[in-house]
Amino acid sequence: MTSQANNPQVEENYYQILEVPKTASLVEIRDAYEGKLEETQLDAFAAYSLFPEDETEETLLNFSQAFVTLANPVARAKYDDELQQGMVSAEMQPVTEKEHLTKIKKLYSKKSVREKTKTVPPAKKRPEKEEAGKEKEIKKSVAREISAESQEERRDHYHTLAVKNELAEENLEDFYSTFRTHGGKLSYNGTVLQQIRKIKSVTLEELAQITCIRVTYLQAIEDENFSKFTSEIYLKGYLLCYVEALQLPKEQVLTDYILLYKNSF
């Protein structure tokens, strides 16, 4: 990972990107990330006729990279050290919006963004009141579980995952070679992602602990149950966390999987 602290062209560090203090808890970081997914969705809908999709993609990648780094206690400790060595303070460094978001906010007030999004139907129908209430309770439950975990326990989770990723390299190569042997091209769909996860001996529950993404969403990714995601933004955000945890080729997985999502309509 390239340190933002040592890159003069980067004006925001990961804490500022998610708008959380450097002392933020894991739950606060997770909640901030989900809030940023919501903001990105609103901005994308509001500027859909004015702004190219790749800039929305860049914004999403920034948020996701910040989240997966700060949610990992090992990576976060290393990142904090880099900030310290680079003489960068999360509290003192000026917070500057990305250029494309600044343009959007100048064109649209919060009210106009909401009004604009009303004319653009969401990718999938949102849950009914009862389902929404159930989902809210699940969120509270997961938040309690995350809060109860110590930093040491989370470090152990990541170390265990790192070992599993390393030990599975040979078996994973055999899995890939079966496609090459038969002249086929590997496409990352839900079934392939599930097979890779199982080759690495990682359960959905373990993956949920690592990514802080609820099991229901991880399962939906593997089942290609796109109705669980209110938009492509949410799907990409959670998929990026899945990919990062299992150390899969980010660009190829996103390209293959999102194509499935778009073709499902």
Summary of the structure (lengths in Angstrom):
residues: 265
radius of gyration: 19.2
end to end distance: 36.4
largest distance: 56.9
contacts: 736
relative contact order: 0.12
helix: 69%
strand: 0%
